Amino acid sequence: MTRYFIFLFSFFVYQFSVSQELNISGLIKDETGLPVEYANIILFSEDESEIIKGASSDFEGEFILKKINAGNYKIRISFIGYQPY
């Protein structure tokens, strides 16, 4: 049986001086509502040619990607036994 992520995603935007940087944070849960520990979160350039940042979720399923320049990106979340999101 294929399992899917229920991905709760929130953006927290912080502006620093002249350059705009932001933090991306979120909470990853499975279909039963339990947090997914140690899931891989990868932020790619819009055309997916470059990895910008990566992180892992903590024991509560939370993650944060810090100091991201403003722009358009794609995000991929993966964990063993789950279909990538």
C-alpha positions, 0 to 999 in steps of 0.5 A, spaced: 500 500 500 502 506 497 503 511 503 502 519 502 505 525 506 500 529 508 504 535 508 502 541 512 506 547 509 507 554 512 512 560 510 515 565 515 518 571 511 523 575 514 526 581 511 533 583 512 536 589 510 536 590 503 536 583 501 530 579 502 531 572 505 526 568 508 525 562 512 521 556 510 518 551 515 513 546 515 510 540 519 510 533 516 505 528 518 503 521 515 496 519 513 494 518 520 496 524 523 503 522 526 509 526 525 514 523 520 521 523 523 527 524 519 524 526 512 528 529 507 526 536 505 530 538 499 529 545 496 531 546 488 531 551 483 525 552 479 528 548 473 530 543 478 537 544 476 540 546 482 539 544 490 539 550 494 538 547 501 536 541 504 534 539 511 531 533 515 524 533 519 525 533 527 522 528 532 515 532 531 516 532 524 518 539 523 523 542 519 526 549 517 530 552 511 533 558 513 536 564 509 533 563 503 533 568 497 526 570 495 525 567 488 521 561 485 523 554 488 521 547 488 521 543 494 521 535 494 520 531 501 522 524 501 522 518 506 523 511 506 516 507 505 513 513 502 511 516 495 516 523 494 511 529 495 
